[in-house]
């Protein structure tokens, strides 16, 4: 018995070209099945706790109770209109607000503004610490850049003053 007969069939059963097409299809289906069977990635792996502060200048006195109430409720931070997982406002410190005014002699003078405050917000979030820029929601986190502090109760634009990455569990 010949390996390939005069009709081009392997062992007289199947055409060689048909066999190659069948093998290619089986390998393709196998690869697709393996990709679905791969275990899902654990998204909590590789995350670290980020603690960062944002200074918002000149908040009105009437807003202080609302901010303190939001802090007492442990409100999550928001991105657009959705709360973020694992990102919270954890502390706020109010400091006197000074405004720089021009003097009649052409100089500058710092003046205390009685009904306004600087608010230094401290936030915590679980973030990826890999080769990509650190982000909370869609906002990049770097000292010196503007950052929106957004909760369900308020939204202010400030500047990031500090950040510390801690390994989770420390």
C-alpha positions as CSV (number, residue, x, y, z in Angstrom):
1,X,0.0,0.0,0.0
2,X,1.4,3.4,-1.0
3,X,1.5,6.3,1.4
4,X,-0.1,8.6,-1.3
5,X,-2.1,6.9,-4.0
6,X,-2.5,8.1,-7.7
7,X,-5.6,10.3,-6.7
8,X,-3.4,12.2,-4.1
9,X,-5.1,10.6,-1.1
10,X,-3.2,9.8,2.1
11,X,-3.5,6.0,2.7
12,X,-6.3,6.1,0.1
13,X,-8.6,7.9,2.7
14,X,-8.2,11.7,2.6
15,X,-6.7,14.2,0.2
16,X,-3.4,15.7,1.5
17,X,-4.5,19.3,0.9
18,X,-7.8,18.7,2.8
19,X,-5.8,17.2,5.7
20,X,-3.6,20.3,5.9
21,X,-6.6,22.6,5.9
22,X,-8.3,20.4,8.6
23,X,-5.1,20.5,10.8
24,X,-4.8,24.3,10.4
25,X,-8.5,24.7,11.5
26,X,-7.9,22.4,14.5
27,X,-4.8,24.4,15.6
28,X,-6.8,27.7,15.2
29,X,-9.8,26.5,17.3
30,X,-7.4,25.1,19.9
31,X,-5.6,28.5,20.2
32,X,-9.0,30.3,20.6
33,X,-10.2,27.8,23.2
34,X,-6.9,28.2,25.2
35,X,-7.3,32.0,25.2
36,X,-10.8,31.7,26.7
37,X,-9.5,29.1,29.3
38,X,-6.7,31.4,30.5
39,X,-7.2,32.5,34.1
40,X,-8.5,36.1,34.5
41,X,-6.0,38.6,35.7
42,X,-6.3,39.7,39.4
43,X,-6.7,43.4,39.2
44,X,-5.8,43.9,42.8
45,X,-2.3,42.7,42.2
46,X,0.4,45.3,41.7
47,X,-1.6,48.0,43.5
48,X,-0.2,50.3,46.1
49,X,-1.7,52.8,48.4
50,X,-1.3,56.4,47.3
51,X,-1.7,59.2,49.8
52,X,-1.6,62.7,48.3
53,X,-2.6,66.2,49.2
54,X,-4.2,68.9,47.2
55,X,-4.3,72.6,48.2
56,X,-7.4,74.5,47.2
57,X,-7.0,78.3,47.7
58,X,-9.7,80.7,48.7
59,X,-12.6,78.5,49.7
60,X,-15.5,80.5,51.1
61,X,-16.3,80.2,54.8
62,X,-19.9,79.0,54.0
63,X,-18.5,75.9,52.3
64,X,-16.5,74.6,55.3
65,X,-19.5,72.8,57.0
66,X,-20.3,71.0,53.7
67,X,-16.7,69.9,53.3
68,X,-16.4,68.7,56.9
69,X,-19.7,66.8,56.5
70,X,-18.4,65.0,53.4
71,X,-15.3,64.0,55.3
72,X,-17.4,62.6,58.1
73,X,-19.4,60.5,55.6
74,X,-16.2,59.1,54.1
75,X,-17.4,60.0,50.6
76,X,-15.5,58.4,47.7
77,X,-13.8,60.6,45.1
78,X,-15.6,60.9,41.8
79,X,-14.6,60.8,38.1
80,X,-17.1,62.6,36.0
81,X,-20.4,61.5,37.7
82,X,-19.3,58.1,38.9
83,X,-17.7,57.2,42.3
84,X,-14.2,55.7,42.1
85,X,-13.4,52.3,43.7
86,X,-10.7,52.6,46.4
87,X,-10.3,56.4,46.3
88,X,-11.4,58.5,49.3
89,X,-11.1,61.9,50.9
90,X,-9.6,61.1,54.3
91,X,-8.7,64.5,55.8
92,X,-9.0,68.2,55.3
93,X,-7.1,71.0,57.1
94,X,-8.1,74.6,56.8
95,X,-5.5,77.3,56.9
96,X,-5.8,81.1,56.8
97,X,-6.1,82.5,53.3
98,X,-3.8,85.4,52.3
99,X,-4.3,87.4,49.1
100,X,-1.6,89.4,47.5
101,X,-2.7,93.0,46.8
102,X,-0.9,95.9,45.1
103,X,-0.1,98.9,47.4
104,X,-0.4,102.5,46.4
105,X,3.4,102.7,46.2
106,X,3.5,100.0,43.5
107,X,4.6,97.2,45.8
108,X,2.8,94.0,46.9
109,X,1.3,93.2,50.3
110,X,-0.2,90.0,51.7
111,X,-3.6,90.6,53.2
112,X,-5.5,88.1,55.3
113,X,-9.0,87.5,53.9
114,X,-11.4,86.8,56.8
115,X,-14.2,84.8,55.0
116,X,-11.9,82.6,52.9
117,X,-9.7,79.6,53.6
118,X,-7.1,77.4,52.0
119,X,-8.1,73.8,52.3
120,X,-5.5,71.1,52.2
121,X,-7.3,67.8,51.2
122,X,-5.7,64.5,51.9
123,X,-6.8,61.6,49.7
124,X,-6.0,57.9,49.6
125,X,-6.4,55.6,46.6
126,X,-5.2,52.2,45.4
127,X,-3.3,52.7,42.2
128,X,-1.1,50.7,39.8
129,X,2.6,51.3,40.3
130,X,4.1,50.3,37.0
131,X,5.8,52.1,34.2
132,X,2.8,54.2,33.4
133,X,2.0,57.6,35.0
134,X,0.2,57.3,38.4
135,X,-3.5,58.0,37.9
136,X,-6.6,58.3,40.1
137,X,-9.6,57.9,37.8
138,X,-8.6,59.7,34.7
139,X,-6.4,62.3,36.4
140,X,-2.6,62.0,36.4
141,X,-1.0,62.5,39.8
142,X,2.2,64.5,39.9
143,X,3.3,67.2,42.4
144,X,2.7,70.7,41.1
145,X,-0.1,70.0,38.6
146,X,-3.7,71.0,38.9
147,X,-6.1,68.4,40.3
148,X,-9.9,68.3,40.7
149,X,-11.1,67.2,44.1
150,X,-14.5,65.9,43.3
151,X,-17.0,64.1,45.6
152,X,-20.8,63.8,45.4
153,X,-21.1,67.0,47.5
154,X,-18.5,69.4,46.0
155,X,-15.8,69.9,43.4
156,X,-12.8,72.2,43.7
157,X,-9.7,72.7,41.5
158,X,-6.4,72.8,43.4
159,X,-2.7,71.9,43.1
160,X,-1.1,68.7,44.2
161,X,1.4,69.4,47.0
162,X,2.6,66.0,48.0
163,X,2.3,62.3,47.3
164,X,3.5,59.1,48.9
165,X,3.2,55.6,47.5
166,X,3.0,52.8,50.2
167,X,3.0,49.1,49.6
168,X,-0.4,47.7,50.3
169,X,-0.6,46.5,53.9
170,X,2.0,48.8,55.3
